[in-house]
Amino acid sequence: YRDAEGCIAYRAERWEKGDEKSFIQSRPNGQGGWIAGIKGINRVLYRLPELIAAPAGSTVFVVEGEKKVEALMSWGLIATCNVGGAGKWNKKYSNYLSGHNVVILPDNDPVNLETGKRTGYEHARDIIESTGGMAKSIRILELPGLPPKGDIVDWIELGHTLPELMKLLEEPIGELPEIRIEETDRVKSVIQEM
């Protein structure tokens, strides 16, 4: 993660073991090494210098992780994310989306039976609420055919292409489905209204 001047602010490392993954953040120690943690460090968006350099009115994709940003950038698109993933959006990040056409690509998270919420969609709603009228336009784009917990990287691995993504952007914006939990004495059901 680089700040507005292009200096390294901190890094996020992804560790995978089988189906398990974890993330570790660290900051420069000023001597060529790293210090674990980013407490007290000014948090910035991933690929912030590229976002700042984007012409006004550009389409900017907001996703949940650096790997997804890199996948979109490999297609020549402008993309960003916040450190820590879903639920960690800071309102100050929204200033950098001002004047752009923002497209949020949420992960296809299952409904949490305890909360009745989908983490990816709640994160997208946080971004929309904090961005307010700053963006030229803002929308959530649900990618068709994603497996549970799937994301843009999975969608690309399924053989989807940049032209397909661009075609999806031409479709009218629909409403997000409302999700609620109904509980009987024996069964908890997830109901998604279209």
C-alpha positions in Angstrom: 0.0 0.0 0.0 1.4 3.4 -1.1 0.3 6.8 0.1 -0.7 9.7 -2.1 3.0 10.5 -2.8 3.8 7.0 -3.8 5.7 6.1 -0.6 5.2 2.7 1.0 2.8 3.0 3.9 2.4 -0.7 4.8 2.0 -4.1 3.2 -0.6 -6.9 3.5 0.6 -10.4 3.2 -1.7 -13.3 2.3 -0.9 -16.7 3.7 -2.7 -19.8 2.4 -2.6 -23.4 3.8 -5.1 -25.7 2.1 -8.5 -23.9 2.3 -7.4 -21.7 5.2 -6.1 -18.2 4.5 -4.8 -15.5 6.8 -3.6 -12.0 6.3 -0.8 -10.1 8.1 -0.1 -6.4 7.8 3.3 -4.8 8.6 4.9 -1.4 8.2 8.4 -0.3 7.2 10.9 0.1 10.1 12.9 2.7 8.3 15.9 0.4 8.0 14.8 -1.9 5.2 12.9 -4.2 7.4 9.3 -4.6 8.6 7.4 -4.2 11.9 4.3 -6.3 12.5 1.0 -4.5 12.6 -0.2 -1.1 11.3 -1.7 0.3 14.5 -1.3 4.1 14.4 -0.5 4.1 10.6 -2.6 6.3 8.3 -4.6 3.8 6.3 -4.8 4.3 2.5 -6.5 2.5 -0.4 -4.6 -0.1 -2.3 -3.2 1.3 -5.6 -3.9 4.8 -4.4 -1.4 6.6 -6.7 -3.1 4.9 -9.7 -6.5 6.0 -8.5 -5.3 9.5 -8.0 -3.9 9.6 -11.5 -7.1 8.4 -13.1 -9.0 11.0 -15.1 -12.2 12.4 -13.6 -15.2 10.3 -14.6 -13.2 7.1 -14.9 -14.8 3.8 -14.0 -13.2 2.6 -10.7 -13.9 -0.9 -9.4 -13.9 -1.5 -5.6 -13.4 -5.1 -4.5 -12.5 -6.9 -1.3 -8.8 -7.7 -1.6 -5.5 -7.0 -3.3 -5.6 -10.2 -5.4 -8.9 -9.0 -6.9 -7.5 -5.5 -7.6 -4.5 -7.1 -9.4 -6.9 -9.3 -11.5 -8.9 -6.3 -12.7 -5.7 -4.2 -13.3 -4.3 -7.0 -15.5 -7.3 -6.2 -17.8 -6.3 -2.5 -17.8 -9.0 -1.4 -15.4 -8.7 1.0 -12.4 -9.4 -0.9 -9.2 -8.9 -0.5 -5.5 -9.7 -2.0 -2.1 -9.2 -1.2 1.5 -6.9 -3.1 3.9 -8.6 -5.7 6.0 -11.4 -6.6 3.6 -15.1 -6.4 4.1 -16.3 -4.3 7.0 -13.2 -2.2 7.2 -14.2 0.7 4.9 -13.2 4.1 6.2 -15.3 7.1 5.2 -12.2 9.1 4.3 -11.5 6.6 1.5 -14.6 7.9 -0.3 -12.9 11.2 -1.0 -10.7 9.4 -3.6 -13.8 8.1 -5.4 -15.2 11.6 -5.9 -16.1 12.3 -9.5 -15.7 8.7 -10.6 -18.1 6.0 -11.8 -17.8 3.5 -9.0 -18.6 -0.1 -9.5 -18.5 -2.3 -6.4 -18.0 -6.1 -7.0 -19.0 -7.8 -3.8 -17.9 -11.3 -2.9 -20.7 -13.9 -3.2 -20.9 -14.5 0.5 -23.6 -16.8 2.0 -26.1 -15.4 4.3 -25.0 -15.5 8.0 -27.8 -17.2 9.8 -27.0 -15.3 13.0 -27.2 -11.8 11.5 -29.2 -12.4 8.3 -26.6 -10.5 6.4 -24.2 -11.1 3.5 -20.8 -9.7 4.4 -19.9 -8.6 0.8 -23.2 -6.7 0.4 -23.0 -5.1 3.7 -19.5 -3.9 2.8 -20.8 -2.6 -0.5 -23.6 -0.7 1.3 -21.0 0.9 3.7 -19.1 2.2 0.6 -22.3 3.6 -0.9 -23.4 5.2 2.3 -20.1 6.9 3.0 -19.5 8.0 -0.6 -22.9 9.8 -0.7 -23.1 12.2 -3.6 -19.3 12.4 -4.1 -19.1 9.8 -6.9 -20.4 10.7 -10.4 -22.3 7.3 -10.2 -22.1 4.3 -7.9 -23.5 0.8 -8.3 -23.2 -2.7 -7.0 -22.6 -5.3 -9.8 -23.3 -8.9 -8.9 -21.4 -11.2 -11.2 -23.6 -14.0 -12.6 -22.6 -17.6 -12.0 -20.4 -17.1 -9.0 -20.0 -20.0 -6.7 -20.7 -19.5 -3.0 -17.9 -17.3 -1.6 -16.8 -16.6 -5.2 -15.4 -13.3 -6.4 -14.0 -11.6 -9.6 -10.9 -13.9 -9.5 -13.1 -17.0 -9.5 -15.3 -15.5 -12.3 -12.2 -14.9 -14.5 -11.0 -18.5 -13.7 -14.4 -19.7 -14.9 -13.5 -18.3 -18.3 -15.3 -15.0 -18.2 -13.8 -12.1 -20.1 -13.4 -8.3 -20.0 -15.9 -7.8 -22.8 -18.5 -9.8 -20.7 -17.8 -7.6 -17.7 -18.2 -4.4 -19.8 -21.5 -5.8 -21.2 -22.7 -6.3 -17.6 -22.0 -2.6 -16.9 -24.4 -1.7 -19.7 -27.3 -3.5 -18.0 -29.7 -1.4 -15.9 -29.0 -1.2 -12.2 -31.4 -3.5 -10.2 -32.3 -3.3 -6.6 -30.4 -5.4 -4.1 -32.5 -8.3 -2.8 -33.7 -8.0 0.7 -32.6 -10.9 2.9 -34.4 -11.9 6.1 -34.2 -14.8 8.5 -37.4 -16.6 9.5 -37.2 -18.9 12.4 -39.6 -21.6 13.6 -39.1 -23.7 16.6 -37.2 -26.3 14.5 -35.7 -24.6 11.4 -34.0 -21.4 10.5 -34.7 -20.4 6.9 -33.0 -17.8 4.8 -35.4 -16.0 2.5 -34.1 -13.8 -0.3 -36.7 -11.7 -2.0 -36.2 -10.6 -5.5 
